[in-house]
Amino acid sequence: MFQIPMEKVSFSIPGSYLTLRFMRRAWFGRELEGLPEGVYLRLVHSIGRPLCFRLIPLKNGEPCPYTAQCMPDCMVFTAEGGMLRCSFEDGDTLIVHGEGLGLRLDMPPVTYEYAEPLTQTRCHINTSASRAQFMISVIQGQMLLDAPYGQQCSEYIHCDLTPDEGGVMRAAVEAFTTVWQERSYLCDMDATCRHLRIKFNDFCERFPTPPERYREAMQLALYILWSSVVAPRGHLKRRGVLMSNSWMTNVWMWDSAINAMALSMGDAELAFDQLAVAFDHQQETGLIPDYINPHDIMWNFTKPPVCYRRSIIDRERR
């Protein structure tokens, strides 16, 4: 399994609006204003603040030096005496599995944001600036929530997920919008990673095999397409491929047509969706939007899909 360049590409799975991203100030200066660099859980549904939590590995309950690497199936933190793996059980649920290490979810709250304990192993965090809420559940291990409430929000939020006496910690971080529905989590990291490896490999095998010198670049390009697929939600009526799940977190009509041309080589159904998504909102005048995301449609500009423009050019040449 090849490694993903963490400083350039976000970690996610098809259908999810959640990503993990190693964020450097040089690239994310405005978003990181007043915050340290590091790995952050982000929401890419194009409304509110993308940042939700910074992920801080813990050794004996304290932040520790670590190295990190990322593959298409999981992100791995390694520190002296332990390892921590993170992956997505489904589009709304990040799961974590620590062996000898714990994890702190660190959130600098703004007005009206808070955390509340529900049980000894479960807490609710309201990230209103990100237009989301989170249910944090420890499956194995302990939870320590430190989130003193100030005048209009928690002064800070530290949610520590720590190992049990055997050194193992398993937990789930689930995003939800309105009312959380009681559920259980599989929280099986090995099974989740195996499932994601199979899905990604199946996706790659649908596409032509390039010459050897291009294979690494193609594998990364396919991963970016695969991990940038988001599920239908709100104004987005079908699967869309975000132009980037780091910055351009919309389905843009011009770029979407380019993605369709690339996807047509291996996934005709997904490619068709990237063209049809524009026409789900076509006006009686023929106008299609500039971009679409779950919460917004941009009508101020319009760009006919580039593939149609190309077909007109080719026809004129003939």
Steps between C-alpha positions, in 0.01 A plus 500: 500500500655829393542795738300819461699826521331631814610861452341515154198270510217447750398157629136408448274236347228510232173644626650688794512872575758433774872512432825471692767744387850587616482878492801726457482875554655571161195347328225559758609828659154656523329186625778434753513856634584473868516119483795258484587289199402134513245240392143632507160345447317725255151528348487583130132572438582866415327677785641639822845421641664190346718423804347285772772332711877469514610140558775475761648157587543443873749289692411442865237771465740767368568627145804328355727532195379290210541424133206451267437335168190443294379230262167477314358288783622680815718765661760370745667690787811336645672597824739334739321202648182520301296548183170669421292432187213711365255411224138548394245231589246688288461845348411662834713298740872517574628205702826494695697206639793556734753246622705659774381845390194709565357794310399853593235675295593865545251768400528877551131593535339825394171654615224245579728195457521257789554141610292300746555156655214254452650190660847399618582387145294736286485876446327744266687792338312779324718661232249758384757702304551189286122440478540153654487306822709204611431198718823360645471141624771290663457130422808385688699716740413815690385854423599819678315814392643835606276778369425768762216727394573873489259784424373393156690180417742250642833666578673210325415141415738212566346158451758237593448141387741281696588127499371243745726299732601283206618805304217497243266784407217488246262788437262651245454866406167542320383822330128576490283800419174499697414225751740215567349156463612232744721251318792264547834509324688207356826683576704216347806670355637193321167425331448867407846533346461173312165616359645835388802334336269275300278793396793715390672215313174415322464863395858514366466174309217644289739744335759432229850411617741781406868460409717423801638853532148641547359240739583677825352828374188324372451317829511829688266665247253213539519526877422872485195432282386205713538680833335822373167333416226630730152361557179672385394756759290815491531672162737226378257247356749234395859397573742779432878523480627804689763697314707466816414381847759745629390832349258498204230310685227537238393317186596756237342457158813562292727280711228240541498442126877446505458248782233327291742456212758341732243277672348385170802272450402284798172601664243611243219533756697733726620692193141549385405636842767771466326627185141443608544678833498834316168426333327402823470877551468625142265798467226535241726749322766232465726650769704257710678604821867581548537263794295288738557383856252362754418846633541739209458544124695776324293665225704815440718331240448211263748283315372256238669163558838493326429165332204651319709796393761256367238303307384822332858586403558151358178520302596838354842363400335214313 
